[in-house]
Amino acid sequence: MQKLEEEARKYMQDKIVIEEVMTAEFYEMKAGQTAIFPKYKALEYLALGLTSEAGEVAGKVKKLIRDGEDMEGFELKKIAIASEVGDVLWYCAMLAKEVGVPLNDIMKDNLKKLHGRKVRGTLHGSGDNR
């Protein structure tokens, strides 16, 4: 009985934290607890999973464009798209962990890069080194 109470208390603590505080670091740690894949092929597995989930986002958006929706249907489709974006986020977090760079650092570096492009007026264009 005591073990069950401890598990329930732990669940509620996690639930409270998840609902009240979400950081990239916390997400990465919690997401990592659900990671089940062959570690010897981690990079390949995660990259393929990321592209697969991104494809699911694109597919749902494509169908929304093709089929159109009334307002209620549109709201349901947005929820489905958001769920797929969550799956993309999981793969991003696991890839960050696999390459040894915290997701929070990746987020900061990306914003710095984009801000630099904005300041230089190079948000438009092609290539990595703009």
Backbone atoms as SQL, in Angstrom:
CREATE TABLE atoms (id INTEGER PRIMARY KEY, chain TEXT, resi INTEGER, resn TEXT, atom TEXT, x REAL, y REAL, z REAL);
INSERT INTO atoms VALUES
  (1, 'A', 1, 'MET', 'N', 0.814, -1.192, 0.000),
  (2, 'A', 1, 'MET', 'CA', 0.000, 0.000, 0.000),
  (3, 'A', 1, 'MET', 'C', 0.864, 1.265, 0.000),
  (4, 'A', 2, 'GLN', 'N', 1.955, 1.224, 0.784),
  (5, 'A', 2, 'GLN', 'CA', 2.827, 2.382, 0.871),
  (6, 'A', 2, 'GLN', 'C', 3.477, 2.674, -0.484),
  (7, 'A', 3, 'LYS', 'N', 3.864, 1.631, -1.212),
  (8, 'A', 3, 'LYS', 'CA', 4.485, 1.821, -2.524),
  (9, 'A', 3, 'LYS', 'C', 3.495, 2.486, -3.482),
  (10, 'A', 4, 'LEU', 'N', 2.250, 2.070, -3.447),
  (11, 'A', 4, 'LEU', 'CA', 1.228, 2.657, -4.303),
  (12, 'A', 4, 'LEU', 'C', 1.035, 4.138, -3.975),
  (13, 'A', 5, 'GLU', 'N', 1.026, 4.459, -2.692),
  (14, 'A', 5, 'GLU', 'CA', 0.890, 5.858, -2.284),
  (15, 'A', 5, 'GLU', 'C', 2.087, 6.685, -2.747),
  (16, 'A', 6, 'GLU', 'N', 3.284, 6.115, -2.671),
  (17, 'A', 6, 'GLU', 'CA', 4.485, 6.818, -3.130),
  (18, 'A', 6, 'GLU', 'C', 4.419, 7.071, -4.634),
  (19, 'A', 7, 'GLU', 'N', 3.974, 6.064, -5.385),
  (20, 'A', 7, 'GLU', 'CA', 3.847, 6.221, -6.833),
  (21, 'A', 7, 'GLU', 'C', 2.813, 7.292, -7.175),
  (22, 'A', 8, 'ALA', 'N', 1.701, 7.287, -6.439),
  (23, 'A', 8, 'ALA', 'CA', 0.658, 8.287, -6.676),
  (24, 'A', 8, 'ALA', 'C', 1.180, 9.688, -6.366),
  (25, 'A', 9, 'ARG', 'N', 1.916, 9.836, -5.278),
  (26, 'A', 9, 'ARG', 'CA', 2.483, 11.130, -4.901),
  (27, 'A', 9, 'ARG', 'C', 3.483, 11.597, -5.960),
  (28, 'A', 10, 'LYS', 'N', 4.337, 10.685, -6.436),
  (29, 'A', 10, 'LYS', 'CA', 5.316, 11.022, -7.474),
  (30, 'A', 10, 'LYS', 'C', 4.602, 11.454, -8.752),
  (31, 'A', 11, 'TYR', 'N', 3.546, 10.717, -9.120),
  (32, 'A', 11, 'TYR', 'CA', 2.776, 11.061, -10.319),
  (33, 'A', 11, 'TYR', 'C', 2.197, 12.468, -10.183),
  (34, 'A', 12, 'MET', 'N', 1.618, 12.767, -9.043),
  (35, 'A', 12, 'MET', 'CA', 1.013, 14.079, -8.841),
  (36, 'A', 12, 'MET', 'C', 2.073, 15.184, -8.842),
  (37, 'A', 13, 'GLN', 'N', 3.233, 14.924, -8.276),
  (38, 'A', 13, 'GLN', 'CA', 4.306, 15.912, -8.300),
  (39, 'A', 13, 'GLN', 'C', 4.736, 16.190, -9.734),
  (40, 'A', 14, 'ASP', 'N', 4.917, 15.122, -10.506),
  (41, 'A', 14, 'ASP', 'CA', 5.288, 15.288, -11.911),
  (42, 'A', 14, 'ASP', 'C', 4.208, 16.053, -12.654),
  (43, 'A', 15, 'LYS', 'N', 2.954, 15.703, -12.410),
  (44, 'A', 15, 'LYS', 'CA', 1.834, 16.346, -13.091),
  (45, 'A', 15, 'LYS', 'C', 1.803, 17.833, -12.754),
  (46, 'A', 16, 'ILE', 'N', 1.998, 18.175, -11.494),
  (47, 'A', 16, 'ILE', 'CA', 1.999, 19.575, -11.075),
  (48, 'A', 16, 'ILE', 'C', 3.133, 20.324, -11.763),
  (49, 'A', 17, 'VAL', 'N', 4.328, 19.740, -11.776),
  (50, 'A', 17, 'VAL', 'CA', 5.468, 20.395, -12.402),
  (51, 'A', 17, 'VAL', 'C', 5.232, 20.558, -13.894),
  (52, 'A', 18, 'ILE', 'N', 4.732, 19.521, -14.542),
  (53, 'A', 18, 'ILE', 'CA', 4.492, 19.577, -15.983),
  (54, 'A', 18, 'ILE', 'C', 3.473, 20.658, -16.309),
  (55, 'A', 19, 'GLU', 'N', 2.441, 20.794, -15.489),
  (56, 'A', 19, 'GLU', 'CA', 1.406, 21.785, -15.768),
  (57, 'A', 19, 'GLU', 'C', 1.835, 23.198, -15.405),
  (58, 'A', 20, 'GLU', 'N', 2.759, 23.349, -14.458),
  (59, 'A', 20, 'GLU', 'CA', 3.118, 24.677, -13.993),
  (60, 'A', 20, 'GLU', 'C', 4.423, 25.197, -14.572),
  (61, 'A', 21, 'VAL', 'N', 5.400, 24.335, -14.787),
  (62, 'A', 21, 'VAL', 'CA', 6.722, 24.770, -15.226),
  (63, 'A', 21, 'VAL', 'C', 7.179, 23.871, -16.373),
  (64, 'A', 22, 'MET', 'N', 7.505, 24.478, -17.502),
  (65, 'A', 22, 'MET', 'CA', 8.044, 23.689, -18.601),
  (66, 'A', 22, 'MET', 'C', 9.238, 24.426, -19.156),
  (67, 'A', 23, 'THR', 'N', 10.365, 23.768, -19.106),
  (68, 'A', 23, 'THR', 'CA', 11.579, 24.315, -19.691),
  (69, 'A', 23, 'THR', 'C', 12.099, 23.296, -20.694),
  (70, 'A', 24, 'ALA', 'N', 12.985, 23.730, -21.543),
  (71, 'A', 24, 'ALA', 'CA', 13.599, 22.810, -22.494),
  (72, 'A', 24, 'ALA', 'C', 14.342, 21.709, -21.752),
  (73, 'A', 25, 'GLU', 'N', 15.037, 22.083, -20.691),
  (74, 'A', 25, 'GLU', 'CA', 15.803, 21.106, -19.907),
  (75, 'A', 25, 'GLU', 'C', 14.882, 20.060, -19.272),
  (76, 'A', 26, 'PHE', 'N', 13.777, 20.516, -18.689),
  (77, 'A', 26, 'PHE', 'CA', 12.823, 19.594, -18.063),
  (78, 'A', 26, 'PHE', 'C', 12.205, 18.678, -19.120),
  (79, 'A', 27, 'TYR', 'N', 11.809, 19.259, -20.251),
  (80, 'A', 27, 'TYR', 'CA', 11.214, 18.460, -21.318),
  (81, 'A', 27, 'TYR', 'C', 12.190, 17.397, -21.805),
  (82, 'A', 28, 'GLU', 'N', 13.421, 17.805, -22.040),
  (83, 'A', 28, 'GLU', 'CA', 14.439, 16.877, -22.531),
  (84, 'A', 28, 'GLU', 'C', 14.631, 15.714, -21.552),
  (85, 'A', 29, 'MET', 'N', 14.657, 16.014, -20.275),
  (86, 'A', 29, 'MET', 'CA', 14.845, 14.983, -19.255),
  (87, 'A', 29, 'MET', 'C', 13.645, 14.036, -19.214),
  (88, 'A', 30, 'LYS', 'N', 12.440, 14.598, -19.200),
  (89, 'A', 30, 'LYS', 'CA', 11.234, 13.760, -19.142),
  (90, 'A', 30, 'LYS', 'C', 11.040, 12.967, -20.437),
  (91, 'A', 31, 'ALA', 'N', 11.291, 13.585, -21.562),
  (92, 'A', 31, 'ALA', 'CA', 11.158, 12.899, -22.841),
  (93, 'A', 31, 'ALA', 'C', 12.137, 11.736, -22.922),
  (94, 'A', 32, 'GLY', 'N', 13.339, 11.946, -22.399),
  (95, 'A', 32, 'GLY', 'CA', 14.356, 10.898, -22.404),
  (96, 'A', 32, 'GLY', 'C', 13.924, 9.651, -21.648),
  (97, 'A', 33, 'GLN', 'N', 13.034, 9.822, -20.689),
  (98, 'A', 33, 'GLN', 'CA', 12.534, 8.674, -19.929),
  (99, 'A', 33, 'GLN', 'C', 11.618, 7.788, -20.765),
  (100, 'A', 34, 'THR', 'N', 11.188, 8.263, -21.919),
  (101, 'A', 34, 'THR', 'CA', 10.309, 7.480, -22.791),
  (102, 'A', 34, 'THR', 'C', 11.036, 6.980, -24.034),
  (103, 'A', 35, 'ALA', 'N', 12.347, 7.175, -24.090),
  (104, 'A', 35, 'ALA', 'CA', 13.120, 6.832, -25.282),
  (105, 'A', 35, 'ALA', 'C', 13.424, 5.337, -25.328),
  (106, 'A', 36, 'ILE', 'N', 12.843, 4.680, -26.322),
  (107, 'A', 36, 'ILE', 'CA', 13.102, 3.254, -26.542),
  (108, 'A', 36, 'ILE', 'C', 13.481, 3.084, -28.012),
  (109, 'A', 37, 'PHE', 'N', 14.763, 2.897, -28.246),
  (110, 'A', 37, 'PHE', 'CA', 15.248, 2.669, -29.606),
  (111, 'A', 37, 'PHE', 'C', 16.640, 2.064, -29.501),
  (112, 'A', 38, 'PRO', 'N', 17.118, 1.449, -30.578),
  (113, 'A', 38, 'PRO', 'CA', 18.449, 0.832, -30.533),
  (114, 'A', 38, 'PRO', 'C', 19.542, 1.893, -30.411),
  (115, 'A', 39, 'LYS', 'N', 20.239, 1.910, -29.303),
  (116, 'A', 39, 'LYS', 'CA', 21.230, 2.951, -29.026),
  (117, 'A', 39, 'LYS', 'C', 22.394, 2.930, -30.023),
  (118, 'A', 40, 'TYR', 'N', 22.714, 1.762, -30.567),
  (119, 'A', 40, 'TYR', 'CA', 23.837, 1.688, -31.501),
  (120, 'A', 40, 'TYR', 'C', 23.502, 2.335, -32.845),
  (121, 'A', 41, 'LYS', 'N', 22.229, 2.621, -33.076),
  (122, 'A', 41, 'LYS', 'CA', 21.792, 3.305, -34.302),
  (123, 'A', 41, 'LYS', 'C', 20.998, 4.554, -33.953),
  (124, 'A', 42, 'ALA', 'N', 21.311, 5.151, -32.809),
  (125, 'A', 42, 'ALA', 'CA', 20.506, 6.259, -32.291),
  (126, 'A', 42, 'ALA', 'C', 20.396, 7.417, -33.277),
  (127, 'A', 43, 'LEU', 'N', 21.514, 7.877, -33.799),
  (128, 'A', 43, 'LEU', 'CA', 21.486, 9.037, -34.682),
  (129, 'A', 43, 'LEU', 'C', 20.619, 8.774, -35.916),
  (130, 'A', 44, 'GLU', 'N', 20.814, 7.635, -36.531),
  (131, 'A', 44, 'GLU', 'CA', 20.033, 7.289, -37.712),
  (132, 'A', 44, 'GLU', 'C', 18.547, 7.155, -37.376),
  (133, 'A', 45, 'TYR', 'N', 18.264, 6.446, -36.285),
  (134, 'A', 45, 'TYR', 'CA', 16.882, 6.219, -35.868),
  (135, 'A', 45, 'TYR', 'C', 16.176, 7.549, -35.603),
  (136, 'A', 46, 'LEU', 'N', 16.845, 8.420, -34.858),
  (137, 'A', 46, 'LEU', 'CA', 16.231, 9.693, -34.484),
  (138, 'A', 46, 'LEU', 'C', 16.054, 10.618, -35.685),
  (139, 'A', 47, 'ALA', 'N', 17.032, 10.657, -36.584),
  (140, 'A', 47, 'ALA', 'CA', 16.908, 11.500, -37.777),
  (141, 'A', 47, 'ALA', 'C', 15.760, 11.016, -38.657),
  (142, 'A', 48, 'LEU', 'N', 15.638, 9.706, -38.810),
  (143, 'A', 48, 'LEU', 'CA', 14.529, 9.168, -39.611),
  (144, 'A', 48, 'LEU', 'C', 13.190, 9.411, -38.933),
  (145, 'A', 49, 'GLY', 'N', 13.154, 9.279, -37.621),
  (146, 'A', 49, 'GLY', 'CA', 11.920, 9.557, -36.885),
  (147, 'A', 49, 'GLY', 'C', 11.507, 11.010, -37.011),
  (148, 'A', 50, 'LEU', 'N', 12.477, 11.911, -36.937),
  (149, 'A', 50, 'LEU', 'CA', 12.191, 13.335, -37.073),
  (150, 'A', 50, 'LEU', 'C', 11.584, 13.640, -38.438),
  (151, 'A', 51, 'THR', 'N', 12.190, 13.112, -39.480),
  (152, 'A', 51, 'THR', 'CA', 11.665, 13.390, -40.824),
  (153, 'A', 51, 'THR', 'C', 10.293, 12.750, -41.019),
  (154, 'A', 52, 'SER', 'N', 10.095, 11.590, -40.433),
  (155, 'A', 52, 'SER', 'CA', 8.796, 10.926, -40.523),
  (156, 'A', 52, 'SER', 'C', 7.706, 11.759, -39.853),
  (157, 'A', 53, 'GLU', 'N', 7.993, 12.243, -38.648),
  (158, 'A', 53, 'GLU', 'CA', 7.000, 13.049, -37.925),
  (159, 'A', 53, 'GLU', 'C', 6.766, 14.392, -38.607),
  (160, 'A', 54, 'ALA', 'N', 7.836, 15.001, -39.135),
  (161, 'A', 54, 'ALA', 'CA', 7.664, 16.255, -39.873),
  (162, 'A', 54, 'ALA', 'C', 6.791, 16.021, -41.103),
  (163, 'A', 55, 'GLY', 'N', 6.954, 14.859, -41.715),
  (164, 'A', 55, 'GLY', 'CA', 6.104, 14.495, -42.853),
  (165, 'A', 55, 'GLY', 'C', 4.647, 14.352, -42.450),
  (166, 'A', 56, 'GLU', 'N', 4.405, 13.850, -41.243),
  (167, 'A', 56, 'GLU', 'CA', 3.023, 13.741, -40.764),
  (168, 'A', 56, 'GLU', 'C', 2.404, 15.118, -40.547),
  (169, 'A', 57, 'VAL', 'N', 3.198, 16.072, -40.056),
  (170, 'A', 57, 'VAL', 'CA', 2.710, 17.450, -39.926),
  (171, 'A', 57, 'VAL', 'C', 2.333, 17.971, -41.308),
  (172, 'A', 58, 'ALA', 'N', 3.238, 17.806, -42.265),
  (173, 'A', 58, 'ALA', 'CA', 2.994, 18.290, -43.626),
  (174, 'A', 58, 'ALA', 'C', 1.760, 17.627, -44.234),
  (175, 'A', 59, 'GLY', 'N', 1.597, 16.332, -43.995),
  (176, 'A', 59, 'GLY', 'CA', 0.438, 15.625, -44.536),
  (177, 'A', 59, 'GLY', 'C', -0.876, 16.152, -43.986),
  (178, 'A', 60, 'LYS', 'N', -0.910, 16.445, -42.705),
  (179, 'A', 60, 'LYS', 'CA', -2.133, 16.970, -42.102),
  (180, 'A', 60, 'LYS', 'C', -2.446, 18.375, -42.634),
  (181, 'A', 61, 'VAL', 'N', -1.421, 19.195, -42.818),
  (182, 'A', 61, 'VAL', 'CA', -1.623, 20.531, -43.372),
  (183, 'A', 61, 'VAL', 'C', -2.101, 20.425, -44.813),
  (184, 'A', 62, 'LYS', 'N', -1.498, 19.516, -45.578),
  (185, 'A', 62, 'LYS', 'CA', -1.901, 19.321, -46.985),
  (186, 'A', 62, 'LYS', 'C', -3.370, 18.942, -47.076),
  (187, 'A', 63, 'LYS', 'N', -3.791, 18.011, -46.226),
  (188, 'A', 63, 'LYS', 'CA', -5.200, 17.579, -46.244),
  (189, 'A', 63, 'LYS', 'C', -6.132, 18.704, -45.825),
  (190, 'A', 64, 'LEU', 'N', -5.669, 19.554, -44.925),
  (191, 'A', 64, 'LEU', 'CA', -6.475, 20.707, -44.525),
  (192, 'A', 64, 'LEU', 'C', -6.675, 21.639, -45.715),
  (193, 'A', 65, 'ILE', 'N', -5.616, 21.850, -46.478),
  (194, 'A', 65, 'ILE', 'CA', -5.710, 22.699, -47.671),
  (195, 'A', 65, 'ILE', 'C', -6.635, 22.046, -48.701),
  (196, 'A', 66, 'ARG', 'N', -6.443, 20.752, -48.916),
  (197, 'A', 66, 'ARG', 'CA', -7.230, 20.038, -49.923),
  (198, 'A', 66, 'ARG', 'C', -8.706, 19.971, -49.572),
  (199, 'A', 67, 'ASP', 'N', -8.988, 19.572, -48.326),
  (200, 'A', 67, 'ASP', 'CA', -10.374, 19.288, -47.946),
  (201, 'A', 67, 'ASP', 'C', -11.131, 20.500, -47.443),
  (202, 'A', 68, 'GLY', 'N', -10.412, 21.495, -46.917),
  (203, 'A', 68, 'GLY', 'CA', -11.094, 22.613, -46.273),
  (204, 'A', 68, 'GLY', 'C', -11.857, 22.076, -45.062),
  (205, 'A', 69, 'GLU', 'N', -12.339, 22.916, -44.268),
  (206, 'A', 69, 'GLU', 'CA', -13.071, 22.497, -43.073),
  (207, 'A', 69, 'GLU', 'C', -13.969, 23.629, -42.625),
  (208, 'A', 70, 'ASP', 'N', -15.058, 23.244, -41.946),
  (209, 'A', 70, 'ASP', 'CA', -15.811, 24.257, -41.234),
  (210, 'A', 70, 'ASP', 'C', -15.001, 24.632, -39.996),
  (211, 'A', 71, 'MET', 'N', -15.423, 25.599, -39.247),
  (212, 'A', 71, 'MET', 'CA', -14.635, 26.081, -38.113),
  (213, 'A', 71, 'MET', 'C', -14.377, 24.975, -37.088),
  (214, 'A', 72, 'GLU', 'N', -15.366, 24.158, -36.791),
  (215, 'A', 72, 'GLU', 'CA', -15.197, 23.073, -35.816),
  (216, 'A', 72, 'GLU', 'C', -14.181, 22.054, -36.319),
  (217, 'A', 73, 'GLY', 'N', -14.287, 21.686, -37.590),
  (218, 'A', 73, 'GLY', 'CA', -13.331, 20.752, -38.176),
  (219, 'A', 73, 'GLY', 'C', -11.923, 21.316, -38.212),
  (220, 'A', 74, 'PHE', 'N', -11.831, 22.613, -38.480),
  (221, 'A', 74, 'PHE', 'CA', -10.526, 23.275, -38.516),
  (222, 'A', 74, 'PHE', 'C', -9.860, 23.217, -37.146),
  (223, 'A', 75, 'GLU', 'N', -10.633, 23.455, -36.089),
  (224, 'A', 75, 'GLU', 'CA', -10.079, 23.400, -34.734),
  (225, 'A', 75, 'GLU', 'C', -9.574, 21.997, -34.415),
  (226, 'A', 76, 'LEU', 'N', -10.295, 20.969, -34.821),
  (227, 'A', 76, 'LEU', 'CA', -9.863, 19.587, -34.590),
  (228, 'A', 76, 'LEU', 'C', -8.581, 19.281, -35.356),
  (229, 'A', 77, 'LYS', 'N', -8.496, 19.760, -36.586),
  (230, 'A', 77, 'LYS', 'CA', -7.289, 19.539, -37.387),
  (231, 'A', 77, 'LYS', 'C', -6.097, 20.250, -36.766),
  (232, 'A', 78, 'LYS', 'N', -6.307, 21.450, -36.224),
  (233, 'A', 78, 'LYS', 'CA', -5.205, 22.166, -35.579),
  (234, 'A', 78, 'LYS', 'C', -4.692, 21.393, -34.371),
  (235, 'A', 79, 'ILE', 'N', -5.594, 20.774, -33.636),
  (236, 'A', 79, 'ILE', 'CA', -5.187, 19.968, -32.480),
  (237, 'A', 79, 'ILE', 'C', -4.363, 18.771, -32.952),
  (238, 'A', 80, 'ALA', 'N', -4.791, 18.133, -34.038),
  (239, 'A', 80, 'ALA', 'CA', -4.045, 16.990, -34.582),
  (240, 'A', 80, 'ALA', 'C', -2.667, 17.425, -35.073),
  (241, 'A', 81, 'ILE', 'N', -2.588, 18.581, -35.698),
  (242, 'A', 81, 'ILE', 'CA', -1.299, 19.112, -36.164),
  (243, 'A', 81, 'ILE', 'C', -0.399, 19.393, -34.971),
  (244, 'A', 82, 'ALA', 'N', -0.952, 20.013, -33.943),
  (245, 'A', 82, 'ALA', 'CA', -0.170, 20.320, -32.745),
  (246, 'A', 82, 'ALA', 'C', 0.376, 19.051, -32.104),
  (247, 'A', 83, 'SER', 'N', -0.405, 17.994, -32.113),
  (248, 'A', 83, 'SER', 'CA', 0.058, 16.721, -31.562),
  (249, 'A', 83, 'SER', 'C', 1.257, 16.188, -32.339),
  (250, 'A', 84, 'GLU', 'N', 1.217, 16.303, -33.648),
  (251, 'A', 84, 'GLU', 'CA', 2.350, 15.880, -34.476),
  (252, 'A', 84, 'GLU', 'C', 3.560, 16.769, -34.244),
  (253, 'A', 85, 'VAL', 'N', 3.352, 18.062, -34.035),
  (254, 'A', 85, 'VAL', 'CA', 4.461, 18.964, -33.715),
  (255, 'A', 85, 'VAL', 'C', 5.117, 18.512, -32.407),
  (256, 'A', 86, 'GLY', 'N', 4.304, 18.040, -31.466),
  (257, 'A', 86, 'GLY', 'CA', 4.851, 17.492, -30.223),
  (258, 'A', 86, 'GLY', 'C', 5.761, 16.309, -30.481),
  (259, 'A', 87, 'ASP', 'N', 5.378, 15.455, -31.426),
  (260, 'A', 87, 'ASP', 'CA', 6.235, 14.319, -31.780),
  (261, 'A', 87, 'ASP', 'C', 7.540, 14.800, -32.411),
  (262, 'A', 88, 'VAL', 'N', 7.459, 15.842, -33.245),
  (263, 'A', 88, 'VAL', 'CA', 8.670, 16.433, -33.830),
  (264, 'A', 88, 'VAL', 'C', 9.573, 16.952, -32.712),
  (265, 'A', 89, 'LEU', 'N', 8.975, 17.605, -31.726),
  (266, 'A', 89, 'LEU', 'CA', 9.742, 18.136, -30.602),
  (267, 'A', 89, 'LEU', 'C', 10.456, 17.022, -29.843),
  (268, 'A', 90, 'TRP', 'N', 9.781, 15.890, -29.656),
  (269, 'A', 90, 'TRP', 'CA', 10.397, 14.753, -28.951),
  (270, 'A', 90, 'TRP', 'C', 11.669, 14.321, -29.693),
  (271, 'A', 91, 'TYR', 'N', 11.565, 14.174, -31.002),
  (272, 'A', 91, 'TYR', 'CA', 12.739, 13.759, -31.776),
  (273, 'A', 91, 'TYR', 'C', 13.837, 14.819, -31.740),
  (274, 'A', 92, 'CYS', 'N', 13.470, 16.101, -31.762),
  (275, 'A', 92, 'CYS', 'CA', 14.475, 17.159, -31.648),
  (276, 'A', 92, 'CYS', 'C', 15.201, 17.063, -30.309),
  (277, 'A', 93, 'ALA', 'N', 14.450, 16.846, -29.252),
  (278, 'A', 93, 'ALA', 'CA', 15.053, 16.741, -27.920),
  (279, 'A', 93, 'ALA', 'C', 15.986, 15.537, -27.835),
  (280, 'A', 94, 'MET', 'N', 15.581, 14.424, -28.397),
  (281, 'A', 94, 'MET', 'CA', 16.416, 13.224, -28.343),
  (282, 'A', 94, 'MET', 'C', 17.647, 13.364, -29.222),
  (283, 'A', 95, 'LEU', 'N', 17.509, 14.044, -30.360),
  (284, 'A', 95, 'LEU', 'CA', 18.682, 14.307, -31.204),
  (285, 'A', 95, 'LEU', 'C', 19.659, 15.237, -30.494),
  (286, 'A', 96, 'ALA', 'N', 19.130, 16.238, -29.824),
  (287, 'A', 96, 'ALA', 'CA', 19.996, 17.148, -29.060),
  (288, 'A', 96, 'ALA', 'C', 20.781, 16.364, -28.018),
  (289, 'A', 97, 'LYS', 'N', 20.092, 15.487, -27.327),
  (290, 'A', 97, 'LYS', 'CA', 20.747, 14.667, -26.304),
  (291, 'A', 97, 'LYS', 'C', 21.799, 13.762, -26.948),
  (292, 'A', 98, 'GLU', 'N', 21.480, 13.194, -28.087),
  (293, 'A', 98, 'GLU', 'CA', 22.393, 12.273, -28.766),
  (294, 'A', 98, 'GLU', 'C', 23.675, 12.969, -29.217),
  (295, 'A', 99, 'VAL', 'N', 23.559, 14.218, -29.675),
  (296, 'A', 99, 'VAL', 'CA', 24.758, 14.931, -30.120),
  (297, 'A', 99, 'VAL', 'C', 25.446, 15.667, -28.966),
  (298, 'A', 100, 'GLY', 'N', 24.870, 15.571, -27.784),
  (299, 'A', 100, 'GLY', 'CA', 25.516, 16.117, -26.598),
  (300, 'A', 100, 'GLY', 'C', 25.406, 17.623, -26.439),
  (301, 'A', 101, 'VAL', 'N', 24.368, 18.199, -27.044),
  (302, 'A', 101, 'VAL', 'CA', 24.147, 19.633, -26.908),
  (303, 'A', 101, 'VAL', 'C', 22.753, 19.827, -26.325),
  (304, 'A', 102, 'PRO', 'N', 22.647, 20.456, -25.161),
  (305, 'A', 102, 'PRO', 'CA', 21.326, 20.645, -24.555),
  (306, 'A', 102, 'PRO', 'C', 20.369, 21.392, -25.482),
  (307, 'A', 103, 'LEU', 'N', 19.138, 20.960, -25.499),
  (308, 'A', 103, 'LEU', 'CA', 18.117, 21.586, -26.328),
  (309, 'A', 103, 'LEU', 'C', 18.032, 23.086, -26.051),
  (310, 'A', 104, 'ASN', 'N', 18.164, 23.472, -24.806),
  (311, 'A', 104, 'ASN', 'CA', 18.123, 24.886, -24.437),
  (312, 'A', 104, 'ASN', 'C', 19.232, 25.669, -25.150),
  (313, 'A', 105, 'ASP', 'N', 20.432, 25.095, -25.238),
  (314, 'A', 105, 'ASP', 'CA', 21.538, 25.759, -25.944),
  (315, 'A', 105, 'ASP', 'C', 21.249, 25.869, -27.437),
  (316, 'A', 106, 'ILE', 'N', 20.676, 24.822, -27.998),
  (317, 'A', 106, 'ILE', 'CA', 20.321, 24.841, -29.421),
  (318, 'A', 106, 'ILE', 'C', 19.303, 25.937, -29.688),
  (319, 'A', 107, 'MET', 'N', 18.324, 26.063, -28.808),
  (320, 'A', 107, 'MET', 'CA', 17.296, 27.091, -28.957),
  (321, 'A', 107, 'MET', 'C', 17.914, 28.485, -28.905),
  (322, 'A', 108, 'LYS', 'N', 18.805, 28.724, -27.931),
  (323, 'A', 108, 'LYS', 'CA', 19.462, 30.026, -27.799),
  (324, 'A', 108, 'LYS', 'C', 20.310, 30.338, -29.031),
  (325, 'A', 109, 'ASP', 'N', 21.120, 29.360, -29.458),
  (326, 'A', 109, 'ASP', 'CA', 21.986, 29.566, -30.618),
  (327, 'A', 109, 'ASP', 'C', 21.171, 29.864, -31.869),
  (328, 'A', 110, 'ASN', 'N', 20.041, 29.174, -32.027),
  (329, 'A', 110, 'ASN', 'CA', 19.207, 29.394, -33.199),
  (330, 'A', 110, 'ASN', 'C', 18.633, 30.811, -33.199),
  (331, 'A', 111, 'LEU', 'N', 18.178, 31.274, -32.028),
  (332, 'A', 111, 'LEU', 'CA', 17.651, 32.639, -31.956),
  (333, 'A', 111, 'LEU', 'C', 18.740, 33.670, -32.242),
  (334, 'A', 112, 'LYS', 'N', 19.954, 33.438, -31.733),
  (335, 'A', 112, 'LYS', 'CA', 21.071, 34.358, -32.014),
  (336, 'A', 112, 'LYS', 'C', 21.344, 34.410, -33.513),
  (337, 'A', 113, 'LYS', 'N', 21.359, 33.234, -34.150),
  (338, 'A', 113, 'LYS', 'CA', 21.607, 33.166, -35.591),
  (339, 'A', 113, 'LYS', 'C', 20.521, 33.926, -36.356),
  (340, 'A', 114, 'LEU', 'N', 19.265, 33.689, -36.002),
  (341, 'A', 114, 'LEU', 'CA', 18.163, 34.353, -36.702),
  (342, 'A', 114, 'LEU', 'C', 18.169, 35.858, -36.466),
  (343, 'A', 115, 'HIS', 'N', 18.470, 36.264, -35.239),
  (344, 'A', 115, 'HIS', 'CA', 18.540, 37.695, -34.945),
  (345, 'A', 115, 'HIS', 'C', 19.661, 38.348, -35.760),
  (346, 'A', 116, 'GLY', 'N', 20.802, 37.667, -35.843),
  (347, 'A', 116, 'GLY', 'CA', 21.904, 38.194, -36.649),
  (348, 'A', 116, 'GLY', 'C', 21.504, 38.353, -38.105),
  (349, 'A', 117, 'ARG', 'N', 20.775, 37.393, -38.625),
  (350, 'A', 117, 'ARG', 'CA', 20.304, 37.496, -40.013),
  (351, 'A', 117, 'ARG', 'C', 19.330, 38.655, -40.171),
  (352, 'A', 118, 'LYS', 'N', 18.476, 38.846, -39.173),
  (353, 'A', 118, 'LYS', 'CA', 17.515, 39.948, -39.240),
  (354, 'A', 118, 'LYS', 'C', 18.248, 41.278, -39.252),
  (355, 'A', 119, 'VAL', 'N', 19.222, 41.428, -38.352),
  (356, 'A', 119, 'VAL', 'CA', 19.999, 42.665, -38.259),
  (357, 'A', 119, 'VAL', 'C', 20.727, 42.940, -39.578),
  (358, 'A', 120, 'ARG', 'N', 21.265, 41.898, -40.201),
  (359, 'A', 120, 'ARG', 'CA', 22.005, 42.059, -41.471),
  (360, 'A', 120, 'ARG', 'C', 21.077, 42.105, -42.685),
  (361, 'A', 121, 'GLY', 'N', 19.781, 41.893, -42.455),
  (362, 'A', 121, 'GLY', 'CA', 18.825, 41.910, -43.565),
  (363, 'A', 121, 'GLY', 'C', 18.952, 40.696, -44.462),
  (364, 'A', 122, 'THR', 'N', 19.384, 39.552, -43.878),
  (365, 'A', 122, 'THR', 'CA', 19.591, 38.355, -44.698),
  (366, 'A', 122, 'THR', 'C', 18.653, 37.207, -44.305),
  (367, 'A', 123, 'LEU', 'N', 17.498, 37.557, -43.716),
  (368, 'A', 123, 'LEU', 'CA', 16.530, 36.486, -43.405),
  (369, 'A', 123, 'LEU', 'C', 16.045, 35.821, -44.701),
  (370, 'A', 124, 'HIS', 'N', 15.894, 36.634, -45.739),
  (371, 'A', 124, 'HIS', 'CA', 15.528, 36.074, -47.047),
  (372, 'A', 124, 'HIS', 'C', 16.792, 35.594, -47.736),
  (373, 'A', 125, 'GLY', 'N', 16.645, 34.644, -48.603),
  (374, 'A', 125, 'GLY', 'CA', 17.802, 34.157, -49.331),
  (375, 'A', 125, 'GLY', 'C', 18.015, 32.684, -49.071),
  (376, 'A', 126, 'SER', 'N', 19.134, 32.174, -49.536),
  (377, 'A', 126, 'SER', 'CA', 19.401, 30.748, -49.365),
  (378, 'A', 126, 'SER', 'C', 20.811, 30.554, -48.822),
  (379, 'A', 127, 'GLY', 'N', 21.024, 29.385, -48.283),
  (380, 'A', 127, 'GLY', 'CA', 22.338, 29.053, -47.768),
  (381, 'A', 127, 'GLY', 'C', 22.383, 29.155, -46.248),
  (382, 'A', 128, 'ASP', 'N', 23.292, 28.401, -45.658),
  (383, 'A', 128, 'ASP', 'CA', 23.426, 28.387, -44.203),
  (384, 'A', 128, 'ASP', 'C', 24.157, 29.606, -43.679),
  (385, 'A', 129, 'ASN', 'N', 25.092, 30.125, -44.448),
  (386, 'A', 129, 'ASN', 'CA', 25.944, 31.224, -43.967),
  (387, 'A', 129, 'ASN', 'C', 25.494, 32.558, -44.542),
  (388, 'A', 130, 'ARG', 'N', 24.345, 33.020, -44.070),
  (389, 'A', 130, 'ARG', 'CA', 23.818, 34.298, -44.589),
  (390, 'A', 130, 'ARG', 'C', 24.154, 35.422, -43.666);
